[in-house]
Amino acid sequence: MSAHEMETTVKALTAPGKGILAADESTGTIEKRFKGVDAPCTEDTRREYREMLFTTPGLGEFISGVILFEETLGQKNAAGVPLPQLLAEQGIIPGIKVDKGTVALPGFPGEKVTQGLDGLAERLVEYKKSGARFAKWRAMLAIGAGIPSLQGIAANAEALARYAAICQEQGLVPIVEPEVLMDGDHAIETCARVTEEVLHTVFHALHRHRVVLEFMLLKPNMVLPGLACPRQATPEAVAEATLACLRRTVPAAVPGIHFLSGGQQDEIATANLNAMNTRLGNTPWQLSFSYARALQAPALKAWRGVAANKSAGQQALYKRARLNGAASRGQYTVIMEQN
């Protein structure tokens, strides 16, 4: 039964022209986002904001799944309808972020490892009862002087693989997210080298833990120069570097690769995804998106914590979802930003 469940979930999540909305910001992170638009951050405003996102008319045309924060999974709207049910009514699959954030990796200054494996199987049982059909775990790897180390990469890969194996045992599809961060002034070539090492290590760990590749999704960073690098890259250069890295590291059995936006501006993230899909050739995977800020930022700016702005926020989200849906098919053009 679990294999059939996971197969059905993967097929729905990788539907052509659709991607995944990451709405799993922790309370601390969403508070920072709300402060940026002068909106108060309370349990009620967080619910109102996410309800606004999830009830966007037509969202299911371009969004196949939404990653939720634990708080949101248990919330209901004013009519008493659970928020995951609002997604299901749009044909969108609810998922859940299950990691517990990062801690310092002892003995390796500047490096972190993600925690949250303790009690994960028991938590997944409850999340599944609440409607979640897939999960997400994020590893964060910074580029700097002497980092990431081989041990830093290995520790995070091991945690990702253990998480994925536990998810599949419970019948949930794991999204495996090893993020090489954009912070820094490193060149695109450095990001390519580190990302290749990270993905190699992650897939070796997944193999050791007997994770079924057909029943998982990969959520990697694109290969990009650091934000402070004086030489930024064109979408064409990003596409070529990223595709080369993926072809060297990701087995063909993986059904879908949903990129994170990782701090890219909205339009740039869309253009980069589009450039990859126009160059795919016979690459075996579905290449799509799993963006947070690059989907939500315009909606949050339009909403600003004001109930009367709900429709404006939804229109902003729908537009970015539509444009990224087009990019996942290689059909996006800059002119579409004006419509």
C-alpha positions, 0 to 999 in steps of 0.5 A: 500500500505504501509503495502505491501511495508514494507512486501516486504522490510522486506522479501528482507532484511531478505533473508537467507545468506544475511546481511546489510552493514552500510555505514552511517558514519557521515562526522566526523566519516568517516574523522577519518577512512580516516585519519587512511589510510592517505586518504583525506576526501572531498565530492569527496573522500567520494563519490568515496569510497562509489561508490567503495563499492556499485559497488563491483561485486557480492555484492548482493549475500551476502548484502541485504541492505545498510544504507546510510548517507544523503549526499550519498543518493543525490550523483551521480557517474561520469556518473550521476547515483545516488548512490542508483540506483547503489545499486538497480542495484545489487538487494540491497535495499537502506536505510537511517540513520535518527537520528541526533546524540546524546546530553547529557541527562540533569540531568544524567551525562555521559548519552546521548539521540539521537535527530532528531525527529523534522521534521522526517516525512517530511524528510522521504518523501524526502528520499523515493523519493530518493530511500530509503526503510528503515531507521535506528536510533541508541541509545547509552548506556554506561556502567559505575558507576551507568549508564545507569540509568532507565531514560537514558534507558527509554528516548532512548527507547521512542525516538526509538519507536517514530522514528519507528512509524513515519517510518511505517506511511511513509511506510519505515521499521525502523531498531531499534538500541539500542546499549550497548557500548563495552567501559569499563572493565565490565564483560559479565554478566554486559553487559547481565543484561544491554542489557536485561533491554534495550531490555525489555524497548525498546519493551514496548515502541514500543508496546505503540507506536503501532509499527507493529513488523512484519514490523521492524528489530532489530539491537542490540549489541551482549552480550560481555565483555567490551573491557578493561575487562581482561576476554574476551569471546569465541564465544561460550560464546558470543552466549549463553549469547546473545541468552539467552538475546534475548529469554527473550526480543524479541517477535517472531513477529520480523522477523530479528535481524541484529547485529552491530559489535560495535568495534569488530575486523572483524574475531571476529564479524564473528565468534560470529555470526556464533556461534549463528547460530550454536546454534539457535535451534527453535529460531524464528528470522533470525539472521544476520549482519549489520556491518560497520567497521567489513565489511569495514575496510579491504576494506578501508585499501586496497583502501587507497584513491587511484583510482588504488586500487579500485579492491583490495578494492572491493575484500576485501569487497566481502570476508568479505561479503561472510564470514559473509553470511556464518556465518549467516547460521552457515557455517563459518569456520576459514579456510575460512579466508585463501581463 
